Structures are given as structure tokens and as C-alpha cells.
Amino acid sequence: MSLLTGNERAAYVQNMFTRIAHRYDLMNRLMTGGQDIRWRKQVIKLARMDVNASLLDLGTGTGDLAREAVLQFPQAKVTAADFTLEMMRVGQKTSPLNFSSADALRLPFKDSTFDAVISAFLMRNVIDLQKGIEEQFRVLKEGGRIVILDTTHPKKNILSPFIWIHMHFIIPALGGLLTGVSEAYRYLPETTEEFVNAEEMVACMALAGFKQIGFKRLMFGTIAINWGEK
Ligand SMILES: C[S@@+](CC[C@H](N)C(=O)[O-])C[C@H]1O[C@@H](n2cnc3c(N)ncnc32)[C@H](O)[C@@H]1O
């Protein structure tokens, strides 16, 4: 996978999510022991939305994060955007959302459109992380907030061997069994290990122009939430 060019890698990611879309939500619940629901609530809280805010959930997939935002802020204007149509198609069957087709590297939105841009498990997949953050900065209004939830490589600790076994054996085996695409769940540890840690993400966000940046680690340091303000 690391030998693929930018466009090939984007096509690979789209194809992979198309193939696992039908079982994506179930696999998420099982992999995280249902904890992802709690993390999504934290993302919405950190977005500090007003009741009628305009929000973009980028890399929305089947729309779980956007759905949580609508639940908490029924009057908000929530846009759920992704570049894999099949993920959004599966999500639309669960409950309709304002889905929109969009590439995180070329957002089809005007400058200063949203009060908040949030994402869950997106940024690890984006082939140019810095450009992805800059695009989110561009479409945010002054004072608007960015919140990024993603997996991250934990610092070595007493649980490291168990985390390694969970990521490299249990998740791919379970993913293979449930989706028939174990490759997609080998992609998860591979991209997590290649991805920036929470401190490096802070540096990327600062470079894009964000202020008031912070982060927290969850799930034994395997998950990070980063936030900032334009
Ligand atoms: C791991 S899923 C996360 C879905 C959802 N946010 C969640 O929390 O369950 C990653 C999603 O990001 C999307 N994605 C990856 N790269 C993208 C890009 N450049 N532009 C838009 N969406 C992208 C994929 O299509 C996929 O639906």
C-alpha cells in the first residue's frame, strides 16, 4: 500500500470502504467494545455548537457522527460529506441525513461556510494530511472549531503487547469474518502506525493557522481527539 501513488491510494481507500460498507457499523461497535459511541459524543461536545450552528462532518462514512450532532442539535444545519458513495448509501438506509459527495482535499464549499468541522477516523486516510487540515481551515468561519478523532500510535506501555495483538491479529480476523475483507482491517494498524501522533497533529494544525489547540488521548492511548479554533 505504501508503494501506491497519491491517486492510486485514494482509489484504493474508496474501493476498500465500498467493499466493507455493509458491515462497517457493526465492525466499529465490536472493535471498540461500543466505546466509539462515547467518543463521538465527546467530539460533538468539543465542537461547542450553538443550537442553529452549521456543521460539516467530513469523512462521514455511514453518518454516525453527523447523526449524533443532529440528535443533540436538531435545529443545526448538519452536512455529512464523504468521497465513498456506498458508505453514505448504507447510512441513508439507517436514517436520512444531508449527505454530500466531497473529497477532503478539494472541498466543494465556499470559504467561511461552517461554524464547526468535525471528523472521525478520516484523517489517517487522507493522502495529504496538511492540505486536508488547510481545507478545513478554509471552510471554517472565523472563530469556528475543528475537532479530529482518530486512531494514533500509543507510547510504549505495559499494555503494548496486548494492543499489538489486538490490532494485528484480532481485528483483522474479526474483520475478515464479518466483512470478508480482512485486508481492510490490516490497513487499520498499518495506517495507524504510519500516522502522526497527537502532538504532531497539533503542529500540523498550528501550521494551518489554528489557535487554542488541544488534545486528549483515550482507550489506552490508541485514540486521540485534537481540537482547535480558527
Ligand atoms: C474509517 S471511515 C470513518 C467513517 C465515519 N466518520 C465514522 O466515524 O464511522 C473513513 C471514511 O473516510 C472517507 N474518506 C477517506 N478519504 C477521504 C477523502 N479524501 N475525502 C472524503 N472522504 C474520505 C472514507 O470514504 C470513509 O468513509
The ligand as a Gaussian input file, in Angstrom:
#p B3LYP/6-31G(d) Opt

LIG

0 1
 C      -12.923000       4.863000       8.815000
 S      -14.200000       5.626000       7.917000
 C      -14.915000       6.699000       9.116000
 C      -16.379000       6.943000       8.894000
 C      -17.080000       7.749000       9.968000
 N      -16.524000       9.064000      10.113000
 C      -17.074000       7.039000      11.290000
 O      -16.673000       7.623000      12.269000
 O      -17.511000       5.892000      11.357000
 C      -13.305000       6.743000       6.916000
 C      -14.160000       7.440000       5.896000
 O      -13.390000       8.488000       5.317000
 C      -13.676000       8.544000       3.949000
 N      -12.565000       9.209000       3.254000
 C      -11.281000       8.802000       3.157000
 N      -10.556000       9.683000       2.456000
 C      -11.410000      10.675000       2.101000
 C      -11.271000      11.884000       1.364000
 N      -10.107000      12.253000       0.827000
 N      -12.346000      12.667000       1.205000
 C      -13.556000      12.322000       1.723000
 N      -13.753000      11.189000       2.424000
 C      -12.696000      10.373000       2.611000
 C      -13.885000       7.103000       3.547000
 O      -14.633000       7.009000       2.357000
 C      -14.614000       6.539000       4.760000
 O      -15.998000       6.621000       4.622000

